[in-house]
């Protein structure tokens, strides 16, 4: 299974020496452009960040979760730094052939996430879409009960005035409410084969109106995407030696 992963990675850790981040989508030209845009915007190179792509099925047993953990562990050894954050982008793309509305399949997904956390000791965040009503992540409710904190993203405006708000919509050990606001800024990357300018977006801060948790009961989770985070401890020391196996 490991051979089916492709990593877009910079693991020399020159910028953020304590953290290695692994993001798991399907690697495309879009992903590469966005990484390139972020590096150009912030003048950053050799960052401890890896995009790991390929076919991933977290509902067909623990095989893929263990294979992904081994990939992360090899990147840790290569960079000399511990992975602190794993982002599953998205739940749907990593759900395989399971039925998101079926409790038994969602439980299998949760077990794979638990295994990934156990093997890496990293924070695992799963990006999920909301249903049509927008009040919670789509699918079986089991996922809601398994996470420690959830965030919703809402959008307002359009064109140059389009902005996004990140809101904590549920948490075990923190207050709910507005976290931050942001917008997308287009960064030029060069020209394509036809001579047209190519660009990719990066996130930049934007002002938002704070909302406290008391007003979230009826309006929260109205974003089109929800971030479900799971936390069970962090590692702060760089690691050395050979890759471990879960």
C-alpha positions in Angstrom: 0.0 0.0 0.0 2.8 2.4 0.8 3.9 2.3 -2.9 0.7 3.9 -3.9 1.5 7.1 -2.0 3.3 10.0 -3.7 4.7 12.7 -1.5 5.2 16.4 -2.4 7.5 17.3 0.5 10.1 19.6 1.7 11.5 18.1 4.9 14.8 20.0 5.7 12.9 21.9 8.4 14.8 25.2 7.9 11.8 27.4 8.7 9.9 25.7 11.5 12.3 23.3 13.1 9.9 21.7 15.6 7.1 20.6 13.4 6.5 18.4 10.5 3.0 18.6 8.9 1.5 15.9 6.6 -1.6 16.7 4.5 -3.4 13.8 2.8 -5.4 14.8 -0.3 -5.2 13.5 -3.9 -2.0 15.2 -5.1 -2.7 17.2 -8.3 -1.3 20.2 -10.1 -3.6 22.4 -8.0 -2.0 21.1 -4.8 1.5 21.8 -6.2 0.6 25.3 -7.3 -0.9 26.1 -3.9 2.2 25.0 -2.1 4.3 27.0 -4.5 2.1 30.1 -4.0 2.4 29.8 -0.2 6.2 29.5 -0.4 6.4 32.6 -2.7 4.0 34.7 -0.6 6.0 34.0 2.6 9.5 33.6 1.2 9.7 30.2 2.7 11.7 27.2 1.5 12.7 23.8 3.0 9.6 23.8 5.2 8.7 20.6 7.2 5.5 20.1 5.3 4.5 17.1 3.1 1.5 16.5 0.9 0.9 12.8 0.6 -1.5 11.6 -2.1 -2.8 8.4 -3.5 -5.7 6.0 -2.9 -6.6 5.9 0.8 -9.4 3.8 2.3 -9.9 4.3 6.1 -13.0 2.1 6.3 -11.5 -1.2 5.0 -9.6 -2.2 8.2 -6.4 -0.6 9.5 -4.1 -1.4 6.6 -4.1 2.1 5.0 -3.9 3.9 8.4 -0.8 1.8 9.3 0.7 2.4 5.8 0.2 6.1 6.1 1.7 6.1 9.6 4.8 4.4 8.2 5.1 7.0 5.4 4.9 9.8 8.0 7.5 8.1 10.2 9.9 7.9 7.2 9.4 11.6 6.7 10.1 12.2 10.3 13.4 10.3 10.1 14.3 12.1 6.9 13.6 15.6 8.4 14.7 14.8 12.0 11.6 16.3 13.4 8.3 14.9 14.8 5.0 15.2 13.0 2.6 17.4 15.0 -0.4 17.6 12.6 -2.0 15.3 10.1 -4.8 16.7 8.0 -7.2 14.3 6.2 -8.5 16.2 3.2 -11.3 15.3 3.1 -13.3 12.6 5.0 -15.1 11.8 1.8 -11.9 11.3 -0.2 -10.4 9.0 2.5 -13.7 7.1 3.2 -13.2 4.5 0.5 -16.3 2.5 -0.5 -18.0 2.8 2.8 -21.3 4.5 3.5 -20.9 7.7 5.4 -24.5 7.4 6.7 -23.9 4.0 8.1 -22.8 3.9 11.8 -20.7 0.8 11.3 -18.7 2.3 8.5 -18.1 5.6 10.3 -16.9 3.6 13.3 -14.4 1.9 11.1 -13.2 5.3 9.9 -12.9 6.5 13.5 -10.9 3.4 14.4 -8.4 4.1 11.5 -8.0 7.7 12.7 -7.4 6.4 16.2 -4.7 4.1 14.8 -3.1 6.9 12.9 -3.0 9.0 16.0 -1.6 6.1 18.1 1.1 5.4 15.6 2.2 9.0 15.1 1.2 10.7 18.4 0.2 13.6 16.2 -2.9 15.8 16.2 -5.3 14.4 13.5 -7.7 16.9 11.8 -10.3 15.7 9.3 -11.9 18.1 6.9 -15.5 17.3 6.3 -18.4 18.8 4.3 -21.7 19.8 5.9 -25.0 18.4 4.7 -27.6 20.5 2.8 -29.0 21.9 6.1 -25.5 23.0 7.1 -25.9 22.4 10.8 -23.4 19.6 11.1 -21.1 17.4 9.1 -22.8 15.0 6.8 -23.1 11.3 7.5 -23.5 9.2 10.7 -23.5 11.1 14.0 -20.7 8.8 15.4 -18.1 11.3 14.1 -19.5 14.1 16.2 -19.1 12.0 19.3 -15.5 11.0 18.5 -13.9 14.4 18.0 -12.7 16.9 20.7 -13.3 20.1 18.8 -15.1 21.2 15.6 -14.7 24.3 13.5 -17.0 25.6 10.8 -16.1 27.9 7.9 -18.7 30.4 6.6 -18.4 32.7 3.6 -19.8 36.1 3.0 -19.6 38.6 0.1 -18.4 37.9 -3.4 -15.6 38.9 -5.7 -12.9 41.2 -4.1 -15.1 41.5 -0.9 -15.4 37.7 -0.4 -14.3 36.7 3.1 -14.4 33.6 5.3 -14.9 33.2 9.0 -13.6 30.3 11.1 -15.8 29.6 14.1 -15.4 27.1 16.9 -18.7 25.3 16.8 -18.1 22.7 19.6 -15.3 22.0 22.0 -14.5 20.0 25.1 -12.0 22.3 26.6 -12.3 25.7 25.0 -14.9 28.4 24.4 -17.0 28.4 21.2 -17.2 31.5 19.0 -15.3 33.3 16.2 -11.6 32.3 15.9 -10.4 34.4 12.9 -11.3 35.7 9.5 -9.5 35.3 6.2 -9.7 35.8 2.5 -7.9 34.4 -0.5 -5.2 36.3 -2.2 -4.1 35.4 -5.8 -0.3 34.9 -6.2 1.2 34.9 -9.7 3.4 31.9 -10.4 4.5 32.4 -14.0 3.1 31.7 -17.5 1.7 28.5 -19.0 2.6 27.0 -22.4 0.2 29.5 -24.1 1.7 32.5 -22.4 -1.1 33.0 -20.0 -0.3 34.0 -16.4 -0.9 31.2 -13.9 -1.9 32.0 -10.3 -2.8 30.1 -7.1 -4.6 31.3 -3.9 -3.2 31.7 -0.4 -5.0 32.5 2.8 -4.4 36.0 4.3 -6.0 37.5 7.4 -9.2 39.5 7.2 -11.3 41.4 9.8 -14.4 39.7 11.0 -17.1 40.6 13.5 -16.5 38.4 16.7 -19.3 36.1 17.6 -19.5 34.5 21.1 -20.7 31.0 21.7 -24.2 32.0 22.9 -25.4 32.8 19.3 -24.0 29.7 17.8 -26.7 27.3 18.8 -29.0 28.0 15.8 -26.5 29.5 13.4 -23.3 27.5 13.9 -22.0 25.0 11.4 -23.4 26.9 8.5 -20.2 26.6 6.5 -19.7 24.4 3.5 -16.8 22.7 5.2 -16.2 21.5 8.8 -12.9 20.8 10.4 -13.1 17.9 12.9 -10.0 17.9 15.1 -8.7 15.1 17.3 -6.1 15.7 20.0 -4.5 13.3 22.4 -1.0 14.8 23.1 1.9 16.4 21.4 5.6 15.6 21.0 8.1 18.5 21.2 11.4 16.8 20.7 13.0 16.1 17.3 13.4 12.4 16.7 16.3 10.5 15.3 17.1 7.0 14.4 15.3 4.5 12.2 11.7 4.6 11.2 9.3 2.9 13.6 6.5 0.6 12.6 3.1 0.8 14.3 
